[in-house]
Amino acid sequence: MIGTFQSSVLYSYKIQTMSAIVVSVSSLSLFSAGILRFPLRHFFRFSSLSKTLISASCKKAPKAMPEGLSSSATTAASPSERAVVVAPKPKPQPWLIVGLGNPGKRYDGTRHNVGFEMVDAIAEAEGISLSSVSFKALFGKGFIGNVPVMLAKPQTFMNASGESVGAIVSYYKIPLKQVLVIFDDLDLPFAKLRLLPKGGHGGHNGMRNIIDHFKGSRDFPRLRIGVGRPPGKMDPVNFVLRPFNKQEQEELNFTFQNGIEAVRILLLEGFDKSATFVNSSKKLKQLG
């Protein structure tokens, strides 16, 4: 009896096991054929074999590589390795700013030396020292914003200014379009500024000599400062060597502040914006 009972139990166990295997394999076949209509989680009840097969089938297959791309190109474009390449901005080229005048105390504060005074005002505003002597000029280097600048006050006397300016331009290889010359102009109303991209000497001997040393080229910007016409029949040579009175000096100092701003705009934003600023700026009397 005992033997018969054990045989019966064993037979029943084998039948159940075989049924489970058949159900598991059948379920897998249904899944592969796309006929399965109920949630995947019900498969996990059948057997460890079905779990393994379903898990493997659910893994993401690698994406197909676009035609024409190599594996190295795909790797390089991955977020973890992608780098944004920004081309470095070219460094600003240096400017030379020259103020014309005559050296010596005899000429300090005269109309012919407003170029010197304008450069002194720029040097003070931008913290540039003009204590060294180079190329026959009082000379200094510094920056206006991020633009390197050289300031110069030729000490050759006005009529030989080109000896100094030409030597600086030649040594530092400065393009003429980045050489700004500041000088007095009899044909402009007193304390009036005018910025021009190029032009002739207008009878100014200092400018005439600079153009000669530039081999006749007139293609460089200039900032003209009006000193007005001489009264009556006064000789213009004597007039430009006269000092300013107190009221004139105050008005001229206001003009120098506009000149400083005009130079900053020229170097940092370009000629057109600077010229617009100069042409729209008013004199001190017009503001009063």
Salt bridges, closest charged atoms under 4 A:
ASP120 OD1 - LYS153 NZ 2.89
GLU126 OE2 - ARG264 NE 2.50
GLU163 OE1 - LYS136 NZ 3.22
ASP184 OD2 - HIS112 ND1 2.98
ASP184 OD1 - HIS204 NE2 3.04
ASP185 OD2 - ARG224 NE 2.31
ASP187 OD1 - ARG229 NH1 3.06
GLU248 OE2 - ARG111 NH2 2.77
GLU261 OE1 - ARG264 NH1 3.69
GLU269 OE1 - LYS273 NZ 3.51
